[in-house]
Structure formats: structure tokens, C-alpha cells
Amino acid sequence: MSHLPAVNSISVVIPVYNSADIMPELVRQLCELLPSMAADHEIILLNDGSKDSSWELIRNISRETPNVRGINMMRNYGQHNALLCGIRAARFETVITMDDDLQHPPTEIPRLLAKLAEGYDVVYGSPEELPHSLARNFASASIKQLLTLVMGVGTFRNFSAFRAIRTDIRRSFADFHGPDVIIDVLLSWGTTRFAAVTVRHDHRFSGKSTYNFKKLFNTALLVLTAFSTAPLRLASFIGFAFMFFGILVILYVIIIYLAIGSFPGFPFLASIISLFSGAQLFALGIIGEYMARIFTRSMNRPAYIVQETTSAEKDPGASR
């Protein structure tokens, strides 16, 4: 802590969901750290449809604590949508994104900033060891691998919600208004200078994580079908492969018929029909997912709607 990286200004963006028990300690730690790092700093707390007293607490904290701003979303839009709102609302040159559960220790922020100062635009805080269950860690690793394949940026293997971002990058997705948001994909629209550093990740200060396998699976599906054409190419490849397989089957049938004069037709025909029908339904399912994404975007739903703010500064926008 004696050699903090030189930073002119910092905005810390934190989506909040049912974290009334954690927020006072999180804000206290940040308020102790940030003045020693940047003269200009702010903490943006985005209440993403919490069911507890999080918003009331955010309002109280923002009244009593300088440099703390609160934004209340109309409903729960999801972590990435809330982050998009917070990044757009940030006033300073560097944005730090982090979870609201104190798994991302504020004392590790200087590590991110030191790496950012080397010329990168986005730096991830990769955990020294994964803190979740084996199944959760496997699902998270799978999503990271998907991002790596889809976006072609190797650092995505180490991505996490603990990030340091040059605020200027938000210009690359200033016109993005879709309801399906993956912040890491949007960041890749503006830069390829990604990096990662190993940081300490702690256990949750209190409560339980709301992420489960279903949410992780939906995230993976969103990455594939909303920001990539890879599944469509896969469907085309499968169709070509089965066409080639069908040609081989026809040649096999002709050879057997010429050799022995007969062929066991029904069992063979039933298995071939099942095989090809499965491939067709798989391809149709992929096409259906893309059609669903097109339908969702055609409704022009906003990524988020802000209901209330606690700051007299410029409103980040009633809707996006």
C-alpha cells in the first residue's frame, strides 16, 4: 500500500442486490482506501431490484457520505445491465467494477490499477483460487472458455466481475440499447488491450450467492446466440457432415445389395431416420434461438430504466 499507482480519478461501480447487511462495511472500506489513491473519486451503488432494505440504506449512505451516489433501477435487470448503467453514469477517467459481497477486497484495487498503467484498457482481477463449489467453478470456467472462443481474446479465460476499465472505452458501445447485455463483450468492441492480474478473493461477508447453474447456463446461451454466429456455423457444419454421412450410407447399401442380394431394411431405415431427424431438430433449435433474440430486440426493450437517483448530478438517463 506504500506505492499506490498514480490515478487522477476513480469511479467505483457496484451493482447491489439484497446486500443491506454488507453495504455499510463495503462502503467503509472503500472510503478509507480511495482518498489515498485519487483526489477525485466516487462510489456508485446501483440497486438492481433488491427485495430487502438495500435502497433505503443506499439513500442514507449517500446523504451521510460524500462521493457516494445511488441509482435505483425500476426492477431487477441483471448484473450486467446494472453495470452498463453505472459505467455510463461514471464521471471519472477510470472505472472499477466489483461485486457487493466483499469477495473482491477493496485493498486489491491497486493491483488492477498498476496493471492498467502499463497501457492496457481493461484489467481483470483473477482469483488466486476459485471460491465456489466444483460444479460452479466448472460452469464458470466453461463460460470463460466460450467468451475466449467467441471474442478471440485469450484474457477472457481470466475474466471476472472485478475489473479496472478506462472510462473512455464506453464510447464504443454508446449506441447499444438492447436488453441482452454482456459487459465483457461490449468492452471488446472498443479494445483488444486486455490483461489480468491475480488477486485475493474472499468469501462472502454474509448471505448466499444468487447465482446458480441455470443463470450460468443462460449466460452461456446469451453469449453464443446474442453476440456470435458460431452456433449457426456449427449447424451448417453438422448439416454438411450428415450429408456426407448419407452419401456413405447409400454407397454402403448399394455394395451390400450387390454382394448378397438383399438388405435388412426396416431396422437400418429407422435408425437412419432417427439420426437425421435429431440433426435437423438440433439445427432448428439453434435457428429458433436466433429468431428469439431477433424478436426480443425488435421489441426495443431498454437495457434498464432508472427510477430514482440520490445525486443532484446529471441523471444517467431514464432509460437505455
N, C-alpha and C positions, 0 to 999 in steps of 0.2 A: 504493500500500500504506500510505500515511501516514494515510489517512482510511478506516479499515475500518468497515463498518456495525456498529452495536451489536446483538449477538445474545447471548442468555442461554446457550443451549446448542445443540450441533450433534451430530447423528449422521450419519456418512458411510457409506452403504451401497454395497458394491461386490460384484457377482457375479463370481466368479473361475472361469475355465475355461482350463486349461493355460497358466497365466501365472507359473510358478515363476521364470522369468528376469526378469520385470518387477516382481514384487511388492515386493522389497526397496527399489527406487528409489521406487516409488509411495508406500509407507508412509513412507519417509524424508521425502519432500516434504510429505506431509500432516502429519506430526508436527512439522515445522518451522513450518508455517503455522497450524494450528488453535489452538494456545495463545494466539496474538496476536488471535484472533477471538472466542473464547469460553472462559471458565474451565472450563465443563463440556463435554466433548466425548468422542466415541468413534468408532472406526473398526470397522465390522462387515464382515468378509470372509466371503463365502458361497461355499464350494467346491461348484460345481454339477457334480459328477461328473467332475472332471478326471482325465485319464489319465496325467498326469505327477506330480511330487512336490509339487504345489501344497498339498495338505492338510498334509503333513508340515512344509512351510515355514510355513504359517499357524499351526500349533501352536507352532512355535519362536518365531515373531514375537510371538505373543500372550503367551508366557511371559516374553519378554525386554522387551517394550514395553508400558508402561502404556496403558490406554484402548483397546487393540486386542482385539477379540473375534472368535472364529472359529466358524463354523457349518458343519458338514459335511452336505450333503444325501445322502440314501440313494443316489441316482443322478442322472443329468442330467435335470432337469425343464424347462430352458429359462430364458433370462434373466429373463423377466417373472415366472415362478413364483418364482425365487430372490429377485427384488426384493420380491415380496409378503411372503415370509418375513422379509426384512430390515427392511422397513418396519414389520411387526408387532412385530419384536423391538426396534426403536429405543426408547431410553429418554428422548430429549431432544426439545425442542419443535420443532426444525427438522431436516428430513432432506435430505441432499444425496445424490443418486444419480449414479453415474458409472461409466464402463467401467473395466476393469482394464488397459488397454493404454497408458495415459498419453496418449491422444489428447485427453482432457479435462484440460487443465492445472489442477492444484490452485490455482494463482495466480489463476485466473479465477473462483473461487468467490465472492469479494467482490462481483463484478458481479451475480451471481444474488441474493445476499442484499440488496444495495442496492435492487434492483427489488422484491423480496419485501416490504421495509419500506415500500413505497408503498401497501400494502393488498391486495396480491394473495395468493392462496393457493398457486398453482403458477407457477413461473417456469422457462422452458426456456432453455438456452444454445444459441442457434442459431449454427452455424459461419459465419465470415466468407466462406469459400468451401468448397464440398464437396470432401472429400479423396479421394474414390473415383473409380473409372472412370466413363465416361459412362453405360454401361448400368446400373451400380449406382446412380448418382445419379438416373437416370430412374426406376428401380424404387422408390427411397426416396421420391422426390417424389410418385409415384403413390399410395403408401400414405398419405402425409401428406394428400393430397387426399381420399382415401377417408375418413380419420378426420374431416376437416373436414366432409364431406357427411353422414356418419353421425351425428356428435355435435353438429353445428350450432355448433361453436366455432371461429371463424376462426383462433385462435392455433395450432391443430393443424397449420397449414401449416408452422410453425416448430418442431415438437416434436423432441426429441432425447432420448437417454438421459442427458444432463447436465441435471439438474433440481434445483430447490430447492422443497421441499414443507413446508407446515405440517403437522406430525405429526398434529394433531387431525383432519385430513380422513379418516384411516383408519377413523374410526367409521362412515363411510358405507358401507364395504364390509367391516365386521367379520364379517358373517354369510355372506360369499361363500366357497364351498368348492368350486367347480367346477374341473376340471382345465385348462380353457382360460382363460388369463389374458392380458389386455392391460392393463397398469397404467394407461395413459393414459385408457382408457375407464372404469376403476374410479374414477379421480380425478374424472372428470366427473360421477360420481354425487353427489359431495359439494360441488361448487362450479362456478361459471361464471367465477370471477375468475382467468383465465389470462393470462399475459404471456410475452414472450420478449425476450431481450437478445442482442446479437451478441457472441460471444466467440471467442477464438482456439482453433482445433482443430489439434493437431499430428499428425504421422504416428506410427504405432505405434512404441513403443520397441523392440520386437523381435517376430519371428514374423509370421504372416499371419492375417488375419481369417477366421473360420469361417463368416461369413455369405455366402450365395450366393443366386443368383436363386431357387432352389427354396424356400429358407427365407423369402425376402421374399414370394414368391407365396403360400405357406401362411399367412403372417401376414395378407396382404390378404384371403384367403378366410376366415380366422378372424374378422377384423374385421367382414366383411359378414354372415356366417351365424351367428355366435355372439352378436353384440351389436346386430343391426339386422334389421328386416323389409324393408329396401329391395329385396333380390333378389326376394322374394315379390311385392312390388308391381310390380316390373319384369315378372315372369312374367304377372301379371294384365293389365298394360298391353299386352304382346305378344299375349296371347290376344285381347283386345278389338280390337287393331289388325288382326289376321289375320281376325277375324270380319267386320270392316268391309270388309277387302280381298276376302273371299269373296263378300260381297253384291255388290260392284262387278263381280267376275268373272262372277257369274250374270247380272247385267244386261247385261254385255258379250256373253256367249254368246247371250242372247235376241235382242239387237239384231242381231248378225251373222247369226243364223239367219233372222230375219225379212227381212233385207236381201238375202242371197244364197242362202238356202235350204239351206245346208249349213255344216259347221264341221269343221276339221281336228282330230278328236277325240283320238286317242291321244297325239301329242306334247304337246298342251296339257294333257291329263289327267295325264300322267306328271310334267310339271314342277310342276303344282299339288300333286299328292300329295307330291312330294319337299319342296316348300316348307313345306307344313303339317306334314308328319312331322318336319321339322327343328325347327319351332317347338315342337311337342309334346314332343320329346325334350329340348329346352333347358329347358322348364318343368319336366319331370320330374326333370332333373338338379338344378335348384335345390331342388325339394322333397326330393330324395334327400339333399342336403347338410344340410338342416334336420333330417331324420329321423336322420341320422348324429350330429348334435350332440345331439339328444334322447337317443339311445341311449347316447352317451358319458356324458352327465350322469346318466342313470338308473343307471349302474353305481356312482355315488357314489365315484368315484376322487378321492383327495385332490389338492390342487394341488401339494403337496410333502410329503415326510417327512424329518424331521431325524434323522440318525443319531448325531451327536455334536456337542457344543459344547465350547469351551475356556474358557467363563466360568462362574463359580460363581453368576452372577446367575440370575434366573428363566428357565427354559428357554422358548423361544418356542413350544414345542408339538411333540409327537412327530409330529403330522400335522395337516394342514389340508385 
